[in-house]
């Protein structure tokens, strides 16, 4: 299925496109609640009060893009009923606890610009709730009730994010609580 936006057609994803995620996460507080245990390294990241949503999100996407060959990205918007899903009439795919997502094949530019109504982590944020490149070399996912974002990918990418003060990432082990220091669960 294709859907139009910005003068072009975009491919809407199916369950097959996220099948590698579905059923491969485990309920709990570890990073594997959001990210399947298939990557070399894992991290949690969140926007600090000292950094704007735009600066944080641009830094995150820039760091991810620097470690990704030119290819499409899958962008997924969680349908909470309260946040912009970009394509409100597109079919949904279901992940985690049968949560509905709009999944579209696009790229980093669209990840930073399509969403205009904010998201669960920040009322002025634009990022999708889940996104990954076509080659599945990394995955970024923010669960419905979390104010932070989890990611998995190559060690070099995780180290880059840790060094970027705007990305504010902290490496976590598979068995470790993904909750960043200083944040609380709601």
N, C-alpha and C positions, 0 to 999 in steps of 0.2 A: 504494500500500500504506500502511496505517495501522498504528501500533503504540501500545499503551497504556502510560502512565506518569503518575504523579501525578494519577490520576483523570481523565485526558483522553486523547484520541487525537492522535497526532502523525504527520505525513506523512513517510514515508521517501523520500528523494530517489533519482533515477535518473541515469544517465549524461547524459541531456539537460540536467539541472540544473547540471552542471559542465562541459558541453561547451565553454563559453567559456574554460575553463582548460586542459582536456585538449588536448595537442598544440600549445599556444601558449606553452610555456616551453622554455628551452634548457639543456642540460647545461652545467655550468661552475661558476664561483664568483660570478658577478654576481647581482644581485637577480632577474633574469629566469629563474634556475633555479627559483625558487618562485612568482614573480609574473609573469603575462603583461604585455608592454609596452603596456598600454592606458590607463594612468593618467597624471595630470598630475605626480605626485611619488611618491617611494619612500623607505622608511626601513627600518632594522634596529633592533630593540629587544631587550633582555634584562633579566632580573631581576638586580640587583646583590646582593652579599652583605649589604649594609646594609638591604635592604628585604625584608619577608616576601613569600611567594608570594601570599598573599591581597591585600596592599596593592598589589603590582605589577599583579596581574590585575584588581582593581577599578578602578584608575586607567586602565588600558588600555581596559577596557570602557566606563567612564564617558566618556572622551574620544571614543571611537568613537560612543557613543550620542548625545553632544551634537552630533555632525555628521551625524546620520542621522534623517530623518523617521520617524515611527512606522510600522513595517513588520516583517514576519517576518525573521529571520536564518536562514541555512543554517549548521548546525554539523556539522563532519565530524571523526570520530574515527578516527585511523589504527590499523589492526589490526596491531600488532607482535607479538601473542601474549603480551605482558608488561604491557600497559596497558589500563585500562578503556575499552571502546568504548561504554558506556552501554546499548546494545541489542545484546547479543551474538548474537542469532539473526536480526537484520535482514540483508537482502541488502546487498552491498557495491557501491560504485562504484570504479572504478580510475583513478588519476591518476599523474602523473610517470612512474616506472619500473614501471608496473603494480602500484602499491601499493594494497592494499584499504582503503577507508574506509567507515565507516557514516555516512551523510548524512541529517540530519533537519532539518525545518523547525521552528524554535522561536523563541527570542529571547534577548536579553542576560541575563535572569535565569537561564535554563537554561544558558547558556554559563558562568556562574559557579558553578552548583550541581550539575549533573548528574554530572559525573565525580568519583568519590570515590577512585580508586586511583592518582592522580598521572599524570604524563605524562613524556615523554622529556626535557623541559627541567627538571622539578622533581618530586621524589617527593610533594610535598604540593600540587601544582598541580591546578587544575580545568579550565582552558581547553581547548576543542577544539584539535585540531592545525591545522585550517583552518576559517575562517568568514568569511561575507560577508552583507550585507543583500540582500534580494530584488531591489533595484534595481541591484545590482552596482557601487555607487558606490565601494566599497573592498574590499580582500581582505587577510586576514591568513593567513599560512601559515608553519608551522614544519616543516621537512623532517625526515625520520626521524633522521638523525644529527647534526643541528644543535642547539646549546644556545641559540640565539637565534631570533628570529622576524622574518620579513620581512613588509612590508606595502606596499601601493600604494593611492593614493586621491587626493582633491583636495589641492592645496597647503595650503589652510587647515587641513585635518585634520593633515597632516604637521607643520606649524608648531606646532599645539597640542600634539602629542605631544612635539616637541622641547623645548617650554617646560616640560613636566610632569616634574619630577625623579623621580617614581615610575615613569613610563613609560620613562624612560631611552632615548629614541629618537634616532637620528642619521640625517639625510637622506643618501641615497646616489643616485648617478647610475646610469643603466641599465648603463653599461659598467664600473662600479666594483665591486670585490670587496665583497660584502655582509657579510663578517666584521667584527663590531664590534672596535674597538681593545681590546687586552688579552685577547681570547679567542683560543683556538687551535682548529684543526680536529682532530678525533680520527682 
